[in-house]
Amino acid sequence: MNTPLPKKLLTADGLAQLKSELDILVNKRRPDAVKRVATAREQGDLSENSEYAAAREDLSLIDERIVELEDAINSSKVVSSNGLAANVGVGVRVTVDINGKSDTYMIVGEWEANPKDKKISHSSPLGKALMGRKVGESITVDAPAGKITYKIVSIT
């Protein structure tokens, strides 16, 4: 039985970032890499041409990333929040209280997750625990430092 793969969840910003990266790879980096391969090939014996090998490897990595991005874009589902969310879901910002300290996270798809920017994946341990919850609810998550309790303060 062939079950379709689940869609990758992205915010509109996340989809725009992937499309921008794809555009740069296809229209700038790949053509530059093809030129480097051609230039290195003109230098003669390819068996001992390290510039040729490096240029081919770079082109290969670019091609792999292009395929990866095209797959992500073509199999993604854009989710958005209108700012009126009652429950935590992908595309919303959730403010939590952790022992009197407030922190705000944006729940995003896996492709967009970046803990430094407070963007957490819906499939991360914290993201999973927050999904579907409402303001006022508390959750406890196992973390490397031990169990941490989060109280949901606001959802936007």
C-alpha positions in Angstrom: 0.0 0.0 0.0 1.4 3.4 -1.0 0.8 6.0 1.7 1.5 9.5 0.7 4.3 11.2 2.6 3.0 13.8 5.1 3.4 17.4 4.0 6.3 19.4 5.5 4.8 22.2 7.6 6.2 25.7 6.9 5.2 29.2 7.7 4.9 31.7 4.8 8.2 33.2 5.9 9.8 29.8 5.9 8.6 29.0 2.4 9.9 32.4 1.2 13.3 31.7 2.7 13.5 28.2 1.0 12.5 29.8 -2.3 15.1 32.5 -1.9 17.8 30.0 -1.2 16.8 27.9 -4.2 16.8 31.0 -6.4 20.3 31.9 -5.3 21.5 28.3 -5.9 19.9 27.9 -9.3 20.7 31.4 -10.7 24.0 32.3 -9.1 25.9 29.5 -7.3 25.2 26.7 -9.8 26.2 28.6 -12.9 29.4 29.8 -11.1 30.2 26.2 -10.1 29.7 25.0 -13.7 32.1 27.7 -14.9 34.7 26.6 -12.3 34.4 23.0 -13.5 34.8 24.1 -17.1 37.8 26.3 -16.3 39.5 23.5 -14.2 38.8 21.0 -17.0 40.7 23.1 -19.5 43.9 22.8 -17.3 44.6 19.3 -18.7 45.0 16.0 -16.9 41.9 15.5 -14.8 43.4 12.6 -12.8 45.7 15.0 -10.9 43.7 18.2 -11.1 42.6 19.1 -7.5 40.8 22.2 -8.7 38.7 20.1 -11.0 37.9 17.6 -8.2 37.0 20.4 -5.8 34.8 22.2 -8.4 33.0 18.9 -9.2 32.4 18.3 -5.5 31.1 21.8 -5.0 28.7 21.4 -8.0 27.5 18.1 -6.6 26.7 19.6 -3.2 24.9 22.4 -4.8 22.9 20.0 -7.0 22.0 17.9 -3.9 20.8 21.0 -2.0 18.7 22.1 -5.0 17.0 18.7 -5.1 16.4 18.9 -1.3 14.9 22.4 -1.5 12.7 21.5 -4.5 11.4 18.5 -2.6 10.8 20.6 0.5 9.0 23.3 -1.4 6.9 20.9 -3.5 5.8 18.8 -0.5 5.2 21.6 1.9 2.0 22.9 3.4 2.0 26.5 4.4 0.3 27.2 7.8 -0.5 30.6 9.1 -1.9 32.1 12.2 -4.2 35.0 12.1 -3.2 36.1 15.5 -6.4 34.8 17.0 -5.2 31.3 17.9 -6.8 29.8 21.0 -4.4 26.8 20.9 -0.7 26.4 20.3 0.0 25.3 16.7 2.5 25.8 13.9 2.8 29.4 13.0 1.9 30.9 16.4 4.0 32.6 19.0 3.6 31.3 22.5 4.9 33.0 25.6 5.6 30.8 28.5 6.6 31.3 32.1 9.5 29.3 33.5 10.0 29.8 37.2 9.0 33.5 36.9 11.0 34.1 33.7 9.1 34.8 30.5 10.2 33.5 27.1 8.5 33.6 23.7 8.9 31.0 21.1 7.5 30.7 17.5 6.3 27.2 16.7 7.5 26.3 13.2 8.0 23.3 10.9 11.2 21.3 11.1 12.8 23.1 8.1 12.6 26.4 9.9 13.6 25.5 13.4 16.4 27.6 14.8 16.7 27.6 18.6 18.9 30.7 18.6 16.0 32.7 17.1 13.5 31.1 19.5 11.9 29.2 16.6 11.2 25.6 17.7 9.9 22.7 15.7 6.5 21.4 16.3 8.1 18.0 16.5 10.7 18.9 19.1 10.1 17.7 22.7 9.0 21.2 23.8 7.0 21.7 20.5 5.2 18.4 20.9 4.3 19.2 24.5 3.0 22.7 23.6 0.9 21.7 20.5 -2.8 22.0 21.1 -2.4 23.6 24.6 -4.2 26.7 25.7 -3.3 29.8 27.8 -3.1 28.9 31.5 -2.1 25.3 30.9 1.2 24.0 32.2 3.4 21.3 30.7 6.5 19.5 32.0 9.3 18.6 29.6 12.3 16.4 30.1 15.5 18.4 29.4 19.2 17.6 29.8 19.2 19.6 33.0 16.1 17.8 34.3 12.3 18.3 34.2 11.2 21.9 33.3 7.7 23.2 33.8 6.3 25.8 31.4 3.1 27.7 31.9 1.5 29.1 28.8 1.0 32.9 29.3 -0.2 34.0 25.8 -0.7 32.7 22.3 -0.5 35.1 19.3 
